[in-house]
Amino acid sequence: MAGMKTATGDYIDSSWELLVFVGEEDPEAESVTLRVTGESHIGGVLLKIVEKIDRKQDWSDHAIWWEQKKQWLLQTHWTLDKYGILADARLFFGPQHRPVILRLPNRRALRLRASFSQPLFQAVAVICRLLSIRHPEELSLLLAPEKKEKKKKEKEPEEEVYDLTKVILAGGVAPALFRGMPAHFSDSAQTEACYRMLSRPQPPPDPLLLQRLPRPSSLLDKTQLHSRWLDSSRCLMQQGIKAGDTLWLRFKYYSFFDLDPKTDPVRLTQLYEQARWDLLLEEIDCTEEEMMVFAALQYHINKLSQSGEVSEPAGADPGLDDLDAALSNLEVKLEGSARTDVLVRRGSGQGLGSGSSPRTRPPSDSSPPQDSLTTIPELKDYLRIFRPRKLTLKGYRQHWVVFKETTLSYYKSQDEAPGDPIQQLNLKGCEVVPDVNVSGQKFCIKLLVPSPEGMSELYLRCQDEQQYARWMAGCRLASKGRTMADSSYSSEVQAILAFLSLQRTGTGGLGNTPQGPDASPEGLNPYGLVAPRFQRKFKAKQLTPRILEAHQNVAQLSLSEAQLRFIQAWQSLPDFGISYITVKFKGSRKDEILGIANNRLIRIDLAVGDVVKTWRFSNMRQWNVNWDIQQVGPERVWGQGEGAGPDPGRAGQGLLPQPTPWLSALQVAIEFDEHINVAFSCVSASCRIVHEYIGGYIFLSTRERARGEELDEDLFLQLTGGHEAF
C-alpha cells in the first residue's frame, strides 16, 4: 500500500509523489498531489484524483493527458510502470471531448464537442453521425488557413455560429427521424435552424466578398490546401489542436459511394456546396460554356431552395423507385461491379444528340451486343486524328479507327484495316481529357498515352455528340484497364450525353425569352454565380441572358436532381478530384507537382502544368514508409503477407505497408508493375499525407454495397497510419 510511514513521518516504502494538474493545459491550473507507486494502475489514480478534488460533478468524460509524450492514458488497467511514468511527468486531468468550431463545406460555422482522445478517423465518424452525414470515411479535417494581417483594419461582419455542444447522441443507436429530420435536431428552434442550414443549399455569395476571398493563382498555390490535412491516425490533442480552435470539415477523398437523395440530404447538399465553392474560388478549372451550365444550375437550385420546393417531380412513385433500385442491384450482381461514382439517373441522357449518316455509324459502332456474353464490343469509325509534333503545321487528318478491348489502332482507310495499322496504342493508364465546345460543334478527345519517353499526345475529333460519347466512354474505361463489356459502359455514355445536353443552347439565340416561373431575370445577380475571372471578362448584362438560356435545359429538374446534376458535371471536369503536392523527383533538380486522384498518380510539370507521366494504382505492387526519415518506399512483398496494394481483393488479407529502413535520404518511392520505380521527396507537405491518400483510396475501393455502412476501422488505420498502426 502506497504511503507507509515510520513514527518520525518518513516513508519506508517505494511510493513517490505524483503531481496532476486539473483542467486543460494551463500552467496556472489547480493541481493535486498523490502518493503512488509504480504498481498503481491508472484507474486507481483517477479515483484518487476525484477524491482529492472533492467536488460533485460528472467525471466520466475525464482522463489523464501526458504532455511530454503527447499521449492519453486510456488503458485504466495499465500501471504507471507499464506506461513509464515517473515523478517528473506533466499530467493533466481534463475532459476528452472539447468544443471546436467547424467550418463546413458550405462555409458556415458550427460549434460542437469533438473527441480529443480518439484517432481523427473515429472522431470524424462521430461528428458525421451527429450531422447526419453517411460514409464519414470520405471526409476529414484540416487546419484553417492563417489570416493575413490587413493594412487597413476593417471591421468584419459578425457571423452566426450554430451551436450543437449540448446535443448528445446515444452510442450504437441510429438517430430516429421525427418531423422529417433526425430527432436530435427537433429539440429546439435553434437545432432545427441548424438542420435547415445543413440540408438546404446556401444563397449565392456577395460578389464583392467573392472577389476578396483568396484564390489559387497557380498549381503551386493549390498545393497549400492539401498540406493542411490532419493525420487520421492521431487524435486532435496529439496534433496541437486546442479547445475553441477552428477546423475545416471537407470531403477529402473524391470517391463518393452510394449517394442517395432520400437518405443523404445533408451529405448531398454539403457535397454540392464543396463543388460550388471549388468552381467559384477557381480551385478547379472549367471552360466558359461549362461555367454557364454551373451558373444556371446554381440559379435553379437557389430558386427552388428559396421557394421551399423540395418534392420530386410529379408522377414519381416511391414504390417504382425502390423496384428500379432492386433491379439495378440485381443487374450489377449478374454483370459485375458497376461504377458508383457517376451520379446520373436512368434515362437522363435519352434522346440527346443529333442524327448521323449511315456511313459514320457502322453496326459495330453501337452498344454492346445482347446476343453474346463472350464477345467484347468494338468501336469502328472514321475519326479525324491529330498528333502534335515539333516544327510541324499539319492539322487533323481523317483515318479509320478501330477500338478493341483497351487498344486503339488507326489506318489510312477502312480497306487497309485488316493489315498493319499506322499506329497502335494501348490506352491502359493513359490520361483522357475532353476538349469540347458544344456551340462550336467541337468534340475532341485528348489522349496522353504513357511511353518510355514520357507521354505521347494524340487528339481524336468526333463528328457529333453521339459519336463523341461512345468513344469518350470507351477511352475512359480503357484508361482504367476495363473494356466496353463492362456494365458501366452504357451509364458512362449516358452521363456524357447528359452533360453535353446541359451545354446545348436554345435554337433562337440570346433573344429567346426563357419560359417558366423560375426563368425570370428578377433578382438574378450573375456575378454571384460565376468565378471572378468571368466577372472580369463579361458584364452582368452579357452573363444574364446566357445563364437564363442555359437554365432552360434544367428548369424541369427537382432540387435533388439539380444538385445531383451539378455534382455529375463537376465530376466530368478534367481536373476533378486531383490533390496536388509539390515534390522533387529523383534525378531532377527542379520542383514538380504530384497529382493524386482516386485511381492514379500524376506527374505534372510545375512550369507549364502539362502532364508528364501517369501511374495507375491498379499497377502498384507496393509502397512503404521509412518513418524515421519520413519517406515512402517500395518493397515487393506480394503474397508474403506484408504488402499493401490497390487491388480490393488483396486489401484486408494482411497486405499492409511496412517500414523500409534501407531507403536513401530525401526519397519517396513506389514500385509499379514492369519494375517501374517512382522516387521523389515531398516539399510542400509531409510524406504522411501522400501515404494517407494512397492508403485511403485503396481502402475506399474495398467498400461493397452489401456491407452497407459498416466500416473496417482497423484496416483503414493500418493502411493509412504507418508504423503506429502496428
Steps between C-alpha positions, in 0.01 A plus 500: 500500500647838400586749772630287795675719760718452804433664837716794392290557183749358250371281217640149509346357181568560130228764466557844353305818438323558170378848406190515280351825364122519486354648182645576158865578428526812713816556714286682756240221525431354841694188587477203729787297645461125529709236674549212257728211413601357166244224552210747528263453208348790309147424620614536861680825421180641345305408812755671723489816287120523529520442876763774536296751298198430722250662263176339386467489121501252213861387457424218253647688201824592676832326443871564555713667230880455510640820355861394434401185314193655330297202616167428668513242781183315399599145604367517856634152587857595410740594779714813518810285444351350181439850364845610619370785713741649757472786747605761242210422263269794422150356523169678443162369610250642251201425277545283191227687305553873448329767291635586156366716218451316171498686169273282285524455120223762464729749684267523802637469854383245755607451862493147640685272740759275334709219640857606577605147601383275214684468167376766260334238278273397788444861613386599148266199491332623820475855364343376176255288695398810693459695174315211327770449235540142381834349396725714724808323358482743205549806724773632726611813684766750401650804664345837421737724300680773685339839460721760340532830679329778309651846470162655567315341786151441371224400735389156394127430515387278783438145389231273636650191663257212546537322833471122543717466813203391712379233256589148614437184297452155646787278397435213259144610418408649163332843546124472451307734270246744641316762294715428197835542677718305745338515842794674670451800269134543601569588864492878450456773243879553495579137414225494235656810342835320510358201310349729236843658458655156456243356260406804291726669242633841597422814295764635259780696669542875478704564179719755680574251777571232240762719335676560833524133594843340437521296181781286362676674215718201407550129561747593772226684689273195475759290682463716811146374566605135504787560742256583781326163538509356851629149565212250509683257729577751777265687732442875492697547823808337350484739206503817710130585468358701793145540624324770299727468194347524153529199269370437149283197425539399136458203267861381475461192281323554168338158491134541589322176582125432497379862485123489551295825518238330720741396775781752437347851496782647711777310320358592160469868590846528653654321203321742266628792707860378487473460123344847466776671700770307313371663181437847644846517657662362184647200679394298195504627143208491257419650162272796436214277381533275803496801733169612350357153568618509860359851541162393360485203737590723795229747400243222471601341833488836675150575364369162616666533839357847561151388399519200733438255216673172575257242364588264219348554152133420459429140418791360694394186684716399799399137449625508142823668614562219749425240232734677259776501763446130568519417128815712470663311787405169338650618171826587674515158665443323166733714287769600747578812695383826350624850562363661813655842458305612192189673622244475225141377508372243257385652175660837567680488169226355285422683180811717510724576210447537128446254219774328307561370154516126424862528392618629835299248704593143405333220697811443710489859629201435722415381846635164613315214327235332709520160329850414613650510846847400382556757223675820605344797318706707260484853364580559132453832326661782306655757735727795443836456674768750590843416644686812623863503397775755515554718193183382326191685380297195397144492629235232543489213249220250458580139587312176552526432873442167673457482876514146644537403867747766623685550170447776246627449141460726199543450124495717190167352391252227587637278220844485666356404841590128482867594449752672724377825655679833472521499879364283779463635854415318822290749696537329837634759742458793259353841578170577323420872479184641335538796264143601420319811378137407443397828339798477263431130427845405623514151653862402561666243724856564615696184582826506695638147464794386718815414308868450587570859393216646707143560382403465131232752403216417262176684415183332373232723344146363482220618274219537754392440857395138456829396347695699758312343794568144383869551431553709814337234717710228337823696552418570864437135572814394310710741705388303808577167337135418427327427169162600357362169625504655846150563637580868559555577128137591427465718809826675409367580152173634643686712758711661225194569286316649797788738572520604133125566496541752780743700288273502195346843448154577364426523133403864503817659631525751785176666406288210623275573794546230765187312595372400844465675834862441597644654184432862589812718512357677804739468794771334288848631573726304263818609676409281799471194276825508303869504586670842527690455174168493314385804696798687361442374147125566465255761614190399694273576205706258289496219756132517595347392163756222460424361847125521440538328165697214658235490772240382247675160488468448877179686586299177548741340749409456865732631770674168564525425126658841438754442777583156363536646150734769635717239673501283188613795288770575759620140477521531119762776515853392400659616827234353728621329817871573465691597815830677437829459691831669413776240471849458358543185292820298516749614237334839455618825653176690459178484698205329334138422590367161604128468435312236699163384364274217611661253258837638396807714571588776253834670442443860392748758373486792744601762243237431231252269674530217245463135600836326474410149615213303655511192722185303582437358847391178330863451387651573842692216662600653830557818692674532835599771742825553685353700787841578648576731210139554387526323166278269299670210328441187292548142598363216293340268752179391327391161624723522810234657723685831543407724211218732407360565160210643307329173421183492714525122509840524666422770754408362837695175452808604694642706213603819676774764466813430701793718616791484258823611673723451194365802311757768424447851626267746331302238314139384481463200275224275368535186291266419211471209259772442241764604758405868479625692806388854579716689750450851632525717809207703633543877511166665580359235736598212723544162331236377746237687296606321179503169684154563645354596161626178342387280787169682528409455134593132518279463807208670324533257208419213738152631584208284394131586483407175676693604812301824529662762721712257700863615506816306574670771705799280579571446130478874430741585783740225388497625140539868591659511846850374429707323763283637782218271382708193584 
